[in-house]
Amino acid sequence: EVGNNASDGWLLATLGEASLLLGQLPESAEWYRRAVVAAAGRYGDIASMRRQVKLLSSRLSGLEEILGILQIPRVAIFTGHMIDTPDRPKPRFPAHLEPAVSMAIGRCIRENNLGFAYCSAACGADILFIEQMLAQGGEVNIVLPFQREDFIRTSVAFAGQGWVERFDRALARAASINYCVEEGFLGDELLFAHAGELTRGYALLRAEALETEAVMLAVVEPQATAQLG
């Protein structure tokens, strides 16, 4: 008797593959559905199952349903504006837009099936994105350009203590935190650009490993001046 326990996942996938080879597609689909349940969110296992089915698809036809069952959430690369400083002369991301932007981010996460995220954690769009990903059960991986304390000083604290507390909560729940350099910020803006490239690299590699897609999600004011990072 095969159940849906984690230890049964590979056996269920093997039964699914055997059914494929026998041309029993409905039976195969059911075995793979059970295998996904048994994998219980271990997307690396599901990616391996999907990789094997993709190999078979070069010889067999009609495997779209099976590949759909083994579909893995996408990986998001996120970037976005910080919340405006109180004295900003020309508004770009004023504080009163926070609820609307947060709702739009949440909708975009759902519509694009985003399950994994790589981003920074500045006040404003970054933290809103992190909060929405976590609320929807996603995995968040944070990349900071330099020392945590200096990042708070340059990119969080000016917006108020509330944002600092949200930053701390975001980092506490992140699956990983990576720093471009271990030193503090000495004024070189290229570190922000380096952080952006590193974030993109992490996301692309993760998407490749999981047999899924990486997508860019950005919160931007179209008329804003482009900046590094």
Secondary structure as the mmCIF struct_conf table of DSSP 4:
data_model
#
loop_
_struct_conf.conf_type_id
_struct_conf.id
_struct_conf.beg_label_comp_id
_struct_conf.beg_label_asym_id
_struct_conf.beg_label_seq_id
_struct_conf.end_label_comp_id
_struct_conf.end_label_asym_id
_struct_conf.end_label_seq_id
BEND BEND1 ASN A 4 ASN A 5
HELX_RH_3T_P HELX_RH_3T_P1 ALA A 6 ASP A 8
HELX_RH_AL_P HELX_RH_AL_P1 GLY A 9 LEU A 21
TURN_TY1_P TURN_TY1_P1 LEU A 22 GLY A 23
HELX_RH_AL_P HELX_RH_AL_P2 LEU A 25 ALA A 39
TURN_TY1_P TURN_TY1_P2 ALA A 40 GLY A 41
HELX_RH_AL_P HELX_RH_AL_P3 TYR A 43 SER A 57
TURN_TY1_P TURN_TY1_P3 SER A 58 ARG A 59
BEND BEND2 SER A 61 SER A 61
HELX_RH_AL_P HELX_RH_AL_P4 GLU A 64 ILE A 69
TURN_TY1_P TURN_TY1_P4 LEU A 70 LEU A 70
HELX_LH_PP_P HELX_LH_PP_P1 PRO A 73 PRO A 73
STRN STRN1 ARG A 74 GLY A 80
HELX_LH_PP_P HELX_LH_PP_P2 HIS A 81 THR A 85
TURN_TY1_P TURN_TY1_P5 PRO A 86 ASP A 87
BEND BEND3 PRO A 89 LYS A 90
BEND BEND4 ARG A 92 PHE A 93
HELX_RH_3T_P HELX_RH_3T_P2 ALA A 95 LEU A 97
HELX_RH_AL_P HELX_RH_AL_P5 GLU A 98 GLU A 111
TURN_TY1_P TURN_TY1_P6 ASN A 112 ASN A 113
STRN STRN2 LEU A 114 CYS A 119
TURN_TY1_P TURN_TY1_P7 CYS A 123 GLY A 124
HELX_RH_AL_P HELX_RH_AL_P6 ALA A 125 ALA A 135
TURN_TY1_P TURN_TY1_P8 GLN A 136 GLY A 137
STRN STRN3 GLU A 139 LEU A 144
BEND BEND5 PRO A 145 PHE A 146
HELX_RH_AL_P HELX_RH_AL_P7 ARG A 148 SER A 155
TURN_TY1_P TURN_TY1_P9 VAL A 156 VAL A 156
HELX_RH_3T_P HELX_RH_3T_P3 ALA A 157 ALA A 159
HELX_RH_AL_P HELX_RH_AL_P8 GLN A 161 ARG A 173
BEND BEND6 ALA A 175 ALA A 175
STRN STRN4 SER A 176 TYR A 179
BEND BEND7 CYS A 180 CYS A 180
BEND BEND8 GLU A 182 GLU A 183
BEND BEND9 GLY A 187 GLY A 187
TURN_TY1_P TURN_TY1_P10 GLU A 189 GLU A 189
HELX_RH_AL_P HELX_RH_AL_P9 LEU A 190 ALA A 209
TURN_TY1_P TURN_TY1_P11 LEU A 210 GLU A 211
BEND BEND10 THR A 212 THR A 212
STRN STRN5 ALA A 214 VAL A 219
TURN_TY1_P TURN_TY1_P12 PRO A 222 GLN A 223
BEND BEND11 ALA A 224 ALA A 224
HELX_LH_PP_P HELX_LH_PP_P3 THR A 225 ALA A 226
#
